[in-house]
Amino acid sequence: MAADTGCNRPLDGAAETVRVPFVPLPPLRSPSAPFVKLLAIARGLPAAVFLFTTLIAVNLLQAASLLIAGFSRSAFRRFNRWCANTWWGWGVSLARLLYRYRLRVTGSDVPLAENAIIVANHQNMPDITTLMAFARSKRRLGDLKWFVKDPIKYVPGVGWGMLFIGCLFVKRDWTADQTRVMNTFRHIREQRIPIWLMLFAEGTRVTQKKLEASRKYALSRGLRPLDHLLVPRTKGFASSVQGLRGHVTAVYDLTIGYVTGVPTIWQHILGYARVVHIHVRRTPIESLPDDEPSLSNWLIARFREKDLLLDEFYRTGAFPETEIRKPE
């Protein structure tokens, strides 16, 4: 649990409460006992080697599937969906098998076969594996589509795999990305492609330096600074809702919480973070506004709620069992 930083405590002689920024949850500490470390490496290293070598093999199969694409685009998509579902599924299964890794999910229940836009907070790479585990529990693992930085598509393994399953590669310049992204959304709608569109709306992982910069940005824009999150970048979310309305039926607002510290991907592979909490809030797409300014305000309000959720989580070690929405 995060330490009490004195947030909302009145200063001596002060008549009103002064907010002091929280620091982000600290990095997870690795165990100090040499035997525990060796045991973790003995289990985690073979799993990492297996996943890496099979990923290259999956890439080769995906490259071969280009022969199918000339005859049937739907067959090409189904094959690459199977590739993603299988390889990502191995990663989730190995974590459960080796370490009894599990999610503790609270909040809204969501159906098994629903197209959705997923908005999540981002602390480190294991956030991705957490979202994959949740998607697999809803049988949508192979349908994940991520917004990804453009250079990643040139990286063998993960980058090539994402390219074959139709992820959205962006250059972080909306004037350059907008036409391509909206054309992709139109293709998804027209072809009725199953999708969970994954958005890390903060645009990057939270660090103390980034959090301080985000608080200054919020104040400059007349927004309330957040204690645990960065102010979200709203343009991609607004365009996603506008571009996929009529095809996706809901937005899932997911809040990821780690109790003892944020793990690195290597710590995840070694099994040091065996329980991750995730809180789910489902909003039907028809209840969202249509115009970009209103969608931006909606997302900013949700991040204020996420901040309150994390504040309570760090104090108690758990999210509320049911969905809680504060008035805007």
C-alpha angles and dihedrals in degrees: 000000000000117000121255104262096185095258112174094007114137114242119238108282093006120129097207140039118270118205115229115196118250118231115236116266105282123248115278113263116234117228113269099212109102093215092055091049093049092048091050092050091047089057101033102044096060089048091051092049091049093051093046096049094044090048090060089048090050090051089055091051090049091051090051089052089070085081088064094048092070090060104032127009091189092055089048090053094046092051094049091045087056090050092052094043092049100046096039087045091056089056092051092045094049091052090053094043097047101035107013086243110188143174124230104210123193136168127039122014115229129204124252100240108039128125108229148166111235121207116190139169116248125220105148144335095285087068085077094054089047091055090047091054090050092047091051091053086058094043093245101108095114091048097062115126116186134199100235135182108260099240091060091073088071093057114101114237112016096023095049091044092054090049092056094049093051104253117171113254112200135184095210090247106109094197088059097038103041101080094045093046094048091048088053091051091050090052091050091051095046094046093041090230114185109243148176102188108207119212129183092191094187086069094221143027119287118255131163092255093049091046092054091048090048092052091053090049091050092051091048089055096044093252127136109256117240124231101209106016140054120246103267124246101237106188096080092048094048091048091048092054092046094044097046101035108129091029103055115051103196148018116231113207105201123189116195120205132189116193105202102026144314111282127219119230090257090053088051091052090050092050099243093136106051101160125048125179123218127183119203129205117180121201121184110238092230090064092059121093121252106224125078098239092053092046089050091051090047092055093046089052090051090053090053087055091047089053090054090047091053091045090057092041093055090049097047106021093237143072120235113274094233135043114279122188121184120213113265 
